[in-house]
Amino acid sequence: MHILFFAMALVLCMTWEASAADVRQFGQAAKVIELPYGNKVTITPGKDGAQVIELPRGRIQYLAIWRQKMIPVCWENPDATALSYRDLVKSAVLGSWQKESQLQFTGWGKCDISSLGIRIMVADAEVGPHVEVLGRYLDGRPAGMVLNFTFEKWSPFCQSAKEFCIWGIAVHEFGHAIGFAHEQNRSDAPFECQTERVGTNGDWNLTTYDPDSVMNYCNVKYNNNGILSSRDIQAVRMIYGTP
């Protein structure tokens, strides 16, 4: 739910070896680029200095899309008593981001010292569920994602709706894990929503604010009830390919 101080917005790559000069160049004139999974987008300079991309959601940055379709996932501290909750997280992720893209989240066993991919720690911390960084910068980072299964210190209302909260939070946090930032951080979000900004804004602006996004704190539905909005689906397919 909360991104820590290092939070960044989603990173978009024209090529995996793009240089800083390439990034600066995009701000000078309209340019068509091809995304890693074959889709093409047009980039134009925005009024606020950001690059405007014709996509259906959020602000994004430049360097952290996952390079591979298969992303390993492991648990730092799997507890036998919490197996059903770990399975619930897996089902939530496979039924959302994986279902709607070419991404495949693999493994889901216990982390070892050399495990790559998304490493999940389960902890009832007051700071709440979060990722330390976004996108592929989580690759191999110990406890890069923190989830909560007990909700004693954080969000105690979830104690009476654990399955609902675990599902919705998993979808939200894995949105961060594949690079999506909070939708309410956009400059064109309603004023009352911008007061809930968390994390750093991206430097690539997408064109349509999505009040129904699973990534939007200002959504009237908690994490959109753990269901991707139509624009969430359009965005993940644009970036990570259509299934």
C-alpha positions as CSV (number, residue, x, y, z in Angstrom):
1,M,0.0,0.0,0.0
2,H,2.6,2.5,1.0
3,I,5.7,3.0,-1.2
4,L,8.8,3.9,0.9
5,F,10.9,7.0,0.3
6,F,12.7,5.4,-2.6
7,A,9.4,4.9,-4.5
8,M,9.5,5.8,-8.2
9,A,7.0,5.6,-10.9
10,L,6.8,3.0,-13.6
11,V,9.8,2.9,-16.0
12,L,9.3,2.6,-19.7
13,C,12.1,1.5,-22.0
14,M,12.5,2.1,-25.7
15,T,15.5,-0.3,-25.7
16,W,17.2,-1.8,-22.8
17,E,20.4,0.1,-23.6
18,A,18.8,3.6,-24.0
19,S,21.1,6.4,-22.9
20,A,20.3,9.6,-21.0
21,A,20.7,11.5,-24.3
22,D,17.9,9.3,-25.7
23,V,15.6,10.3,-22.7
24,R,16.4,14.0,-23.1
25,Q,15.7,13.8,-26.9
26,F,12.1,12.7,-26.3
27,G,11.3,16.1,-24.8
28,Q,12.2,18.0,-27.9
29,A,9.7,16.7,-30.5
30,A,7.1,14.0,-31.1
31,K,8.6,10.6,-31.4
32,V,7.3,7.0,-32.0
33,I,9.0,4.3,-30.0
34,E,8.5,0.6,-29.9
35,L,8.0,-1.1,-26.5
36,P,9.8,-4.3,-25.6
37,Y,6.7,-6.4,-26.3
38,G,6.1,-5.0,-29.8
39,N,3.5,-2.2,-29.1
40,K,4.3,1.3,-30.4
41,V,3.5,4.6,-28.7
42,T,3.8,8.3,-29.7
43,I,5.6,10.6,-27.3
44,T,5.2,14.3,-27.3
45,P,6.5,17.1,-25.0
46,G,3.9,18.1,-22.4
47,K,3.2,21.5,-21.0
48,D,4.8,20.7,-17.6
49,G,8.0,19.4,-19.2
50,A,6.9,15.7,-19.0
51,Q,6.7,13.5,-22.0
52,V,3.1,12.6,-22.9
53,I,2.5,9.1,-24.0
54,E,-0.7,8.0,-25.6
55,L,-1.5,5.3,-23.0
56,P,-4.6,4.9,-20.7
57,R,-3.1,5.5,-17.3
58,G,-0.6,7.1,-14.8
59,R,2.8,8.7,-14.7
60,I,5.8,6.5,-15.6
61,Q,9.5,6.9,-15.7
62,Y,12.1,5.3,-18.0
63,L,14.3,2.5,-16.7
64,A,12.6,-0.2,-14.8
65,I,10.3,-2.4,-16.9
66,W,11.1,-6.1,-16.3
67,R,13.2,-7.4,-19.2
68,Q,11.9,-10.9,-19.0
69,K,8.4,-12.3,-19.1
70,M,9.0,-14.9,-16.3
71,I,9.4,-13.2,-12.9
72,P,10.4,-15.4,-10.0
73,V,8.6,-14.9,-6.7
74,C,9.7,-16.3,-3.3
75,W,8.8,-16.0,0.4
76,E,11.4,-14.9,2.9
77,N,9.7,-16.3,5.9
78,P,7.0,-18.8,4.9
79,D,5.0,-20.0,7.9
80,A,3.2,-23.3,7.6
81,T,0.2,-21.8,9.3
82,A,-0.1,-19.1,6.7
83,L,-0.1,-21.4,3.6
84,S,-3.7,-20.5,2.7
85,Y,-2.9,-16.8,2.7
86,R,0.2,-17.3,0.5
87,D,-1.9,-19.3,-1.9
88,L,-4.4,-16.5,-1.8
89,V,-1.7,-14.0,-2.8
90,K,-0.6,-16.2,-5.6
91,S,-4.2,-16.6,-6.9
92,A,-4.7,-12.8,-6.8
93,V,-1.6,-12.1,-8.8
94,L,-2.1,-14.9,-11.4
95,G,-5.8,-13.9,-11.7
96,S,-5.0,-10.2,-12.4
97,W,-1.6,-9.0,-13.8
98,Q,-0.6,-12.4,-15.2
99,K,-4.0,-13.2,-16.7
100,E,-4.1,-9.9,-18.5
101,S,-0.5,-9.8,-19.9
102,Q,2.4,-12.0,-21.1
103,L,4.0,-11.9,-17.6
104,Q,4.4,-15.2,-15.7
105,F,5.1,-15.2,-12.0
106,T,7.0,-18.4,-11.2
107,G,8.4,-20.3,-8.2
108,W,6.5,-19.1,-5.1
109,G,8.7,-21.2,-2.8
110,K,11.0,-20.3,0.0
111,C,13.8,-17.7,-0.8
112,D,17.4,-18.7,-0.4
113,I,20.3,-16.3,-0.2
114,S,20.7,-16.1,-4.0
115,S,17.0,-15.9,-5.0
116,L,16.2,-13.4,-7.7
117,G,12.9,-11.9,-8.6
118,I,10.4,-10.6,-6.1
119,R,11.2,-11.5,-2.5
120,I,8.3,-11.2,-0.1
121,M,8.5,-10.8,3.6
122,V,5.3,-11.2,5.7
123,A,5.3,-8.8,8.7
124,D,2.7,-6.9,10.7
125,A,4.6,-3.7,10.6
126,E,3.1,-0.3,11.4
127,V,4.3,1.1,8.1
128,G,2.0,-1.3,6.3
129,P,2.4,-3.4,3.1
130,H,4.8,-1.8,0.7
131,V,7.5,-2.3,-1.9
132,E,11.0,-0.7,-1.3
133,V,11.4,0.2,-5.0
134,L,9.4,-0.3,-8.2
135,G,9.7,-2.6,-11.1
136,R,12.7,-4.6,-11.9
137,Y,14.7,-2.8,-9.2
138,L,13.1,-5.3,-6.9
139,D,15.0,-8.2,-8.6
140,G,16.8,-10.1,-5.9
141,R,16.3,-7.4,-3.3
142,P,15.8,-9.1,0.2
143,A,12.3,-8.3,1.6
144,G,11.7,-6.0,-1.4
145,M,8.0,-6.5,-0.8
146,V,6.3,-6.6,2.6
147,L,2.8,-8.1,3.0
148,N,0.6,-8.4,6.1
149,F,-1.5,-11.5,7.1
150,T,-2.5,-10.6,10.6
151,F,-3.3,-6.9,10.6
152,E,-2.8,-6.4,14.4
153,K,-0.6,-3.3,14.2
154,W,-1.7,-2.0,10.8
155,S,-5.3,-1.6,9.4
156,P,-7.0,-3.7,12.2
157,F,-10.3,-3.5,10.3
158,C,-8.8,-6.1,8.0
159,Q,-8.9,-8.7,10.8
160,S,-12.6,-9.2,10.1
161,A,-12.0,-9.3,6.3
162,K,-8.6,-10.9,5.9
163,E,-9.2,-12.7,2.6
164,F,-10.6,-9.5,1.0
165,C,-7.7,-7.4,2.3
166,I,-5.0,-9.9,1.4
167,W,-6.3,-10.3,-2.1
168,G,-6.7,-6.6,-2.8
169,I,-3.4,-5.6,-1.3
170,A,-1.6,-8.3,-3.2
171,V,-3.0,-7.0,-6.5
172,H,-2.0,-3.5,-5.6
173,E,1.5,-4.3,-4.4
174,F,2.3,-6.5,-7.4
175,G,1.2,-3.5,-9.5
176,H,4.0,-1.7,-7.9
177,A,6.3,-4.7,-8.4
178,I,5.8,-4.5,-12.2
179,G,6.3,-0.8,-12.1
180,F,3.0,1.0,-11.7
181,A,2.9,4.1,-9.4
182,H,-0.1,5.5,-7.5
183,E,-2.7,7.0,-9.8
184,Q,-3.6,9.8,-7.4
185,N,-0.1,11.2,-7.8
186,R,-0.9,12.5,-11.2
187,S,-1.1,16.3,-11.7
188,D,-4.5,15.9,-13.4
189,A,-6.0,13.9,-10.6
190,P,-8.8,15.7,-8.7
191,F,-7.5,18.1,-6.1
192,E,-9.0,16.1,-3.2
193,C,-7.2,13.0,-4.5
194,Q,-3.8,14.8,-4.9
195,T,-3.8,15.3,-1.1
196,E,-3.2,11.5,-0.9
197,R,-0.1,11.5,-3.0
198,V,2.5,8.9,-2.0
199,G,5.9,8.4,-3.6
200,T,7.7,10.2,-6.3
201,N,6.0,11.3,-9.5
202,G,7.1,9.9,-12.8
203,D,8.5,11.8,-15.7
204,W,6.3,10.3,-18.4
205,N,2.7,11.3,-18.3
206,L,-0.1,9.1,-19.6
207,T,-3.2,10.8,-20.9
208,T,-6.2,9.6,-18.9
209,Y,-6.7,9.7,-15.2
210,D,-8.3,6.5,-13.9
211,P,-10.5,6.9,-10.9
212,D,-11.2,3.1,-10.9
213,S,-7.5,1.9,-10.9
214,V,-6.4,-0.7,-8.4
215,M,-3.4,1.7,-7.9
216,N,-5.6,4.6,-6.9
217,Y,-5.9,5.5,-3.2
218,C,-8.7,7.8,-4.1
219,N,-10.8,5.0,-5.5
220,V,-14.1,4.7,-3.6
221,K,-13.6,0.9,-3.6
222,Y,-10.7,-0.3,-1.5
223,N,-8.0,-1.3,-4.0
224,N,-10.9,-1.5,-6.5
225,N,-11.9,-4.7,-4.6
226,G,-8.8,-6.3,-6.0
227,I,-10.1,-6.1,-9.6
228,L,-8.1,-4.5,-12.4
229,S,-10.0,-1.6,-14.1
230,S,-10.3,-1.6,-17.8
231,R,-7.5,1.0,-18.0
232,D,-5.3,-1.1,-15.8
233,I,-5.7,-3.9,-18.2
234,Q,-5.1,-1.7,-21.2
235,A,-1.9,-0.4,-19.6
236,V,-0.4,-3.7,-18.6
237,R,-1.1,-5.1,-22.0
238,M,0.5,-2.1,-23.7
239,I,3.6,-2.5,-21.6
240,Y,3.9,-6.3,-21.1
241,G,2.0,-7.6,-24.1
242,T,-1.5,-9.1,-24.7
243,P,-1.9,-12.6,-23.4
